[in-house]
Every structure is written in C-alpha cells, then in structure tokens.
Amino acid sequence: MKARIKFRKYGVMKFIGHLDVMRYFQKAMRRADIPIAFTKGFSPHMIMSFANPLGVGLTSDGEYFDIELIRPLASRDAIQRLNAVMADGIEIINFVQIPEDKKSTGMSIIEAADYLVFPKDGKFPVSSEDLVAFLSSEEILVVKQTKKSEKEVNIRPWILELEQRENSLFLKVRAGSSVNLKPELVVSALLHKSRVDKDAEQDFRYHRLENYAVKDEQLVALEALGTEIL
C-alpha cells in the first residue's frame, strides 16, 4: 500500500534544507511506529519520495511525500502518531492512500504550485499598472541557472496566475520535473521590468500554499488524488 503525507513547514524549520528534512522524517517514522516499507539489499532504506522539495527560507502549507506501507494504517491514527513526535515547525495535515503505479507518485505528477509573496515592510513596490504591463508581455526573458551553465529563457508561459492582494502578491506557476519556475525568479523579473531597485529583491518572504497535479484537465491539490484510509 502506498500513502501520501501532506505537511506544513513554518517557523524556524524554514531554515532546514531538503536533505535534513528527509533525515528528520526518517527518524519520525521510527518514533511514530509507522509501518513503512524498506528497500531490499545490503543497505536497505525507507521507501520515501518527496514531491517538489521546498527551498531554504520558504514556508509552506502544502508539502508532500509518498511512502510505502507494509500493512494498512488508518489515516487518523497516522496523523495523530506523527504529530505526537513532530518538532515545532512541522505539522502533518493529511495522510491518504494513493494508487500503486509509479506514474502516480507526487514527484512525477506535479504540474504547478502557488505562492504568496510578502514584502517585509508591508508595501509592495510595484504599481497595479506595472503588474498589468508585466502580464501583458508576450515574452519575459530571464537568465536561468542550470546544473552546467546559464541560459536565457522565456518564463511568461510558465506564469499561470499573478495578482496583487491586500498585503501580498499571489503567484501560480508551473512546477515539477519538466518545468520548475521559482517564485523568486518571477519577482526578480517583475522588479526589473518595473525599474525597481534590484536590492529590493531581498525584501520579500515566500510562502507556498499548495502543489498541484492535473485531473480531468483541471489543477487539483495532490492530496485530492488519494483516499482516506479507514
């Protein structure tokens, strides 16, 4: 049986990198007595895969990882057990069963993610007119860092939604293994096009709301693709 776990990451835990988060959950599985499956061979490890790991310094309400269980475990029991051993800054929100096939793993099905971007001084330095002009652009060219080099890419097709709210900027972008647009890159491009001082890029904090897959040609939260275990 495969299960998908949704969790929040907040507070000081935003400074913990992805590899440390993986190690943290490996220990948490043991402490919570979750019947997680292990790989075979001389060096067995927990069968666990994370979807769209969060960058250091970001908080989130919608993080996911998938595990394999050796026996069924009720969703309610799993959530209670895990939250009982969580450190401050991590909270388990959901625990659902997912299909067994490899094509259904969170890592392979993510298509988008959305974020709230908060200016640290409470005032967003871009006018509504500049925001409209930014979204009206056919091309938004940025230099994107790859593993081996840098290349110029047009990120406009990857920006799905962008709107200013009371004290934040809401942003929905393409995400996943094929295309993964970081919100920081969008904000940097927006400030550049609006002729805002580049130093202002340091004056924002980023919060991820949710990760999405596609179902029936609609974006749905990853947890919606699973079912509660009774």
C-alpha positions in Angstrom: 0.0 0.0 0.0 1.2 3.5 -0.9 0.4 6.6 1.1 0.8 10.3 0.6 1.6 12.6 3.5 0.8 16.3 3.5 2.6 18.6 5.9 3.2 22.2 6.8 6.6 23.7 7.3 6.8 27.0 9.2 8.8 29.0 11.8 12.4 28.2 12.3 12.1 25.0 10.3 12.1 27.1 7.1 15.9 27.2 7.5 16.2 23.4 7.3 17.3 22.2 3.9 15.7 19.3 2.0 18.2 16.6 2.9 17.8 17.4 6.6 14.0 17.3 6.2 14.4 13.8 4.7 16.5 12.6 7.6 14.1 14.2 10.0 11.1 12.3 8.6 13.1 9.0 8.6 13.6 9.4 12.3 10.0 10.5 12.8 8.7 7.3 11.0 10.5 5.2 13.6 9.4 7.3 16.6 5.8 7.2 15.4 5.9 3.5 14.7 4.7 3.9 11.1 4.9 0.5 9.3 6.9 1.9 6.4 8.5 -0.5 3.8 12.2 -0.7 3.2 14.2 -1.4 0.0 15.9 -4.8 -0.3 19.6 -5.5 -0.5 22.7 -4.9 1.7 21.8 -1.3 2.6 18.0 -1.1 3.0 16.4 2.4 3.3 12.9 3.6 3.8 10.8 3.9 0.6 10.1 7.6 0.7 10.0 10.2 -2.1 9.3 13.9 -1.8 7.4 16.0 -4.3 8.8 19.4 -5.4 11.2 20.0 -2.4 10.9 23.4 -0.8 13.8 25.9 -1.0 15.6 27.0 2.2 13.9 30.1 3.7 10.4 29.4 2.4 7.4 28.3 4.5 4.6 26.2 3.2 1.1 24.9 3.9 1.3 22.3 1.1 4.3 19.9 1.2 4.1 16.3 0.3 6.0 13.0 0.3 4.9 9.5 -0.6 5.8 6.3 1.3 5.1 2.6 1.0 3.5 0.7 3.9 3.9 -3.0 4.8 0.4 -3.0 6.3 -2.6 -0.7 6.4 -2.7 2.2 8.8 -5.8 4.4 9.3 -5.3 8.0 8.2 -6.5 9.4 11.6 -4.1 7.2 13.6 -1.2 8.0 11.3 -1.8 11.8 11.6 -2.0 11.5 15.4 1.1 9.4 15.8 3.2 11.6 13.5 2.1 14.9 15.1 2.9 13.5 18.5 6.6 13.3 17.6 6.8 16.4 15.4 9.1 19.3 16.3 7.8 22.8 16.4 7.7 24.0 12.7 6.3 20.8 11.1 2.7 19.7 11.2 1.1 16.7 9.5 -2.1 17.7 7.7 -3.2 14.7 5.8 -2.4 11.0 5.2 -4.1 9.3 2.2 -3.8 6.2 0.2 -2.7 6.6 -3.4 -2.6 4.3 -6.5 0.2 1.7 -6.6 1.6 2.6 -10.1 4.8 4.6 -10.4 3.1 7.2 -12.6 1.1 8.3 -9.7 4.0 9.4 -7.4 4.0 13.0 -6.4 7.3 13.7 -8.0 6.1 12.6 -11.4 2.6 14.2 -11.4 3.2 17.8 -10.1 2.4 20.4 -12.7 2.0 23.7 -10.7 2.4 25.4 -7.4 1.1 28.6 -5.9 2.7 31.1 -3.5 2.1 34.3 -1.5 4.9 36.8 -1.7 5.0 39.2 1.3 7.1 42.5 1.3 8.8 42.7 4.6 7.8 46.3 5.1 4.2 45.5 4.2 4.2 47.6 1.0 4.6 46.0 -2.4 6.9 48.3 -4.6 5.1 47.6 -7.9 2.1 49.5 -9.1 -1.1 47.8 -10.5 -0.3 49.4 -13.9 3.2 47.8 -13.9 1.7 44.5 -12.9 -0.7 44.6 -15.9 2.1 45.6 -18.2 4.2 42.7 -16.9 1.4 40.2 -17.6 0.7 41.7 -21.0 4.2 40.9 -22.2 4.5 38.1 -24.8 8.0 37.4 -23.6 9.6 37.7 -20.2 13.2 36.8 -20.7 15.4 35.8 -17.7 18.7 34.1 -17.3 18.0 30.7 -15.7 20.8 28.8 -13.9 21.1 25.1 -14.9 23.4 22.5 -13.5 26.1 23.1 -16.1 25.5 26.6 -17.4 23.2 29.6 -17.7 20.7 30.2 -20.4 18.1 32.8 -21.4 14.5 31.5 -21.2 11.1 33.0 -21.7 9.2 32.4 -18.4 5.9 34.0 -19.5 4.2 30.7 -20.5 5.1 29.3 -17.1 3.3 32.1 -15.1 -0.3 30.8 -14.7 -1.7 33.5 -12.4 -0.3 36.7 -10.9 -2.3 39.2 -8.9 -1.8 41.7 -6.1 -3.7 41.2 -2.9 -4.0 43.4 0.2 -0.5 43.0 1.5 0.9 40.3 -0.8 1.4 39.0 -4.3 -0.4 35.8 -5.3 1.5 33.7 -7.8 0.7 30.4 -9.5 3.5 28.9 -11.7 4.5 25.8 -13.5 6.3 23.3 -11.3 7.6 19.8 -11.5 10.3 17.7 -13.1 9.9 19.1 -16.6 9.4 22.8 -15.8 10.0 24.3 -12.3 9.7 28.1 -12.0 10.9 29.5 -8.7 8.8 32.4 -7.4 11.9 34.4 -6.6 12.8 34.4 -10.4 9.3 35.8 -11.2 9.6 38.6 -8.6 13.1 39.5 -9.8 11.8 39.8 -13.4 8.8 41.9 -12.2 11.0 44.3 -10.3 13.4 44.6 -13.2 10.7 45.3 -15.7 9.1 47.8 -13.3 12.5 49.5 -12.8 12.6 48.9 -9.1 15.9 48.8 -7.3 17.5 45.3 -7.5 18.3 45.5 -3.8 14.5 45.2 -3.2 14.7 41.5 -4.1 15.9 40.8 -0.6 12.9 42.4 1.0 10.4 39.6 0.4 9.4 36.4 2.1 7.8 33.5 0.2 5.1 31.1 1.4 3.9 28.1 -0.7 0.2 27.4 -0.5 -0.2 24.2 -2.5 1.3 21.8 -5.0 -1.0 20.7 -7.9 -1.4 17.9 -10.4 -3.8 17.7 -13.4 -7.0 15.7 -13.2 -9.7 16.0 -15.9 -7.8 18.9 -17.4 -8.1 20.8 -14.1 -5.4 21.6 -11.5 -6.1 19.8 -8.2 -4.1 19.6 -5.0 -2.0 16.4 -4.7 -4.0 15.3 -1.6 -7.2 15.2 -3.7 -5.7 12.3 -5.7 -5.8 10.0 -2.7 -8.4 8.5 -0.4 -8.7 8.4 3.3 -7.6 5.1 4.9 -10.3 3.9 7.4 
